[in-house]
Every structure is written in structure tokens, then in C-alpha cells.
């Protein structure tokens, strides 16, 4: 399928699909006219990429995790590398939440003094 069809089927703009390709996240071939051509599996791969991006992961991190992705429903198998990386990301999110809670307390304290 051409990039326009992939964009339509996934709801992802062609520009983003090209970016995913540049980042090594999405494979394509070229037809005789030079246009990108994607296999049927690209639909699932784009869903997997979007799911990981929605979790706040960078494209660089996702590139190392896609080997753990499988299935038509964009399921992510919890292979050891994915578990390690997700735990690291979760720890970072928890740290940020703690920092934000502390900032909230300080700001609330200032407002309580007004």
C-alpha cells in the first residue's frame, strides 16, 4: 500500500509516517515510480508505535522495543528488554510526580499566606 492509504488506515499523517521511517521504526520499500510501499504489517506497526508514543516514550526508546511488539491488536509482549525499559520509565514518571507534588505544596503554601 502507498503512504496515503497507510495514513488513512491508521489516522497518522504521511509526514509522521515518513518520520517513523527515518527513525528506523517503520520499514518500506520503493516501487518502480520511487514511491514508498508498505506491507500489510505496517498498519499494526504504526499502532504499536502510537501506543508507545502515547506512553511518553521517545522514538529512540521505541526503536529498541519494537522487537517485543506483536499481533494484530498491537499487543506488546513483555520481553525482558521491554520490561526493563518500562520499569525505568515508570520510575522516572514517579520521580516527576513526586517533584510536582512538592512544587504544588510550596505554591499552595504561598497562596495560603496571601
C-alpha positions as CSV (number, residue, x, y, z in Angstrom):
1,X,0.0,0.0,0.0
2,X,1.1,3.6,-0.6
3,X,1.7,6.0,2.2
4,X,-1.6,7.8,1.7
5,X,-3.5,4.5,2.2
6,X,-1.5,3.7,5.3
7,X,-2.2,7.2,6.6
8,X,-5.9,6.8,6.0
9,X,-6.0,3.3,7.7
10,X,-4.0,4.4,10.7
11,X,-5.1,8.1,11.1
12,X,-1.5,9.1,11.1
13,X,-0.3,11.9,8.8
14,X,2.0,10.9,5.9
15,X,4.7,13.3,7.3
16,X,4.7,11.3,10.6
17,X,4.9,8.0,8.7
18,X,8.0,9.3,6.8
19,X,9.5,10.4,10.2
20,X,8.9,7.0,11.7
21,X,10.7,5.5,8.7
22,X,13.6,8.0,9.2
23,X,13.8,6.9,12.8
24,X,14.0,3.2,11.9
25,X,10.6,2.4,13.3
26,X,8.7,1.7,10.1
27,X,10.0,-0.2,7.0
28,X,9.0,0.5,3.5
29,X,10.2,-0.4,0.0
30,X,10.1,1.7,-3.1
31,X,8.0,0.9,-6.2
32,X,9.2,1.5,-9.7
33,X,8.0,5.1,-9.5
34,X,10.0,5.7,-6.4
35,X,7.0,5.9,-4.0
36,X,7.2,4.3,-0.6
37,X,5.3,1.0,-0.4
38,X,4.2,-0.6,2.8
39,X,3.2,-4.1,3.6
40,X,0.0,-5.0,5.5
41,X,2.0,-5.4,8.7
42,X,2.7,-1.7,8.7
43,X,-0.8,-0.9,10.0
44,X,-0.1,-2.9,13.1
45,X,3.4,-1.5,13.4
46,X,2.1,2.1,13.3
47,X,-0.5,1.2,16.0
48,X,2.3,-0.2,18.1
49,X,4.4,3.0,17.6
50,X,1.4,5.2,18.5
51,X,0.7,3.2,21.7
52,X,4.3,3.5,22.9
53,X,4.4,7.2,22.0
54,X,1.2,7.7,24.0
55,X,3.0,6.2,27.0
56,X,5.5,9.1,26.7
57,X,8.4,7.1,25.2
58,X,10.8,8.6,22.7
59,X,11.2,7.3,19.2
60,X,14.8,6.2,20.2
61,X,13.5,4.1,23.0
62,X,10.7,2.7,20.9
63,X,13.2,1.6,18.3
64,X,14.7,-0.7,20.9
65,X,11.3,-2.0,22.0
66,X,9.6,-2.9,18.7
67,X,11.0,-6.4,18.7
68,X,8.7,-7.1,21.6
69,X,5.6,-5.9,19.7
70,X,3.4,-8.5,18.0
71,X,-0.1,-9.3,16.9
72,X,-2.9,-7.6,15.0
73,X,-4.2,-5.8,18.1
74,X,-0.8,-4.0,18.6
75,X,0.0,-6.2,21.6
76,X,3.3,-5.6,23.4
77,X,4.9,-8.8,24.7
78,X,6.6,-8.2,28.0
79,X,10.0,-9.5,26.9
80,X,12.8,-8.8,29.3
81,X,14.2,-5.8,27.5
82,X,10.8,-4.1,27.3
83,X,10.1,-4.8,31.0
84,X,13.5,-3.2,32.0
85,X,12.8,-0.1,29.9
86,X,9.2,0.3,31.0
87,X,10.2,0.0,34.6
88,X,12.9,2.6,34.1
89,X,10.3,4.9,32.5
90,X,7.8,4.3,35.2
91,X,10.4,5.1,37.9
92,X,11.1,8.4,36.1
93,X,7.4,9.2,35.9
94,X,7.0,8.5,39.6
95,X,10.0,10.8,40.4
96,X,8.5,13.6,38.4
97,X,5.1,13.1,40.1
98,X,6.9,13.5,43.5
99,X,8.7,16.6,42.3
100,X,5.4,18.1,41.1
101,X,3.6,17.3,44.3
102,X,6.4,19.0,46.2
103,X,6.1,22.1,44.0
104,X,2.3,22.1,44.5
105,X,2.8,22.1,48.3
106,X,5.2,25.1,48.1
107,X,2.9,27.0,45.7
108,X,-0.2,26.3,47.9
109,X,1.8,27.5,50.9
110,X,2.5,30.8,49.2
111,X,-1.2,31.2,48.4
112,X,-2.2,30.3,51.9
113,X,-0.1,33.3,53.1
114,X,-1.9,35.8,50.9
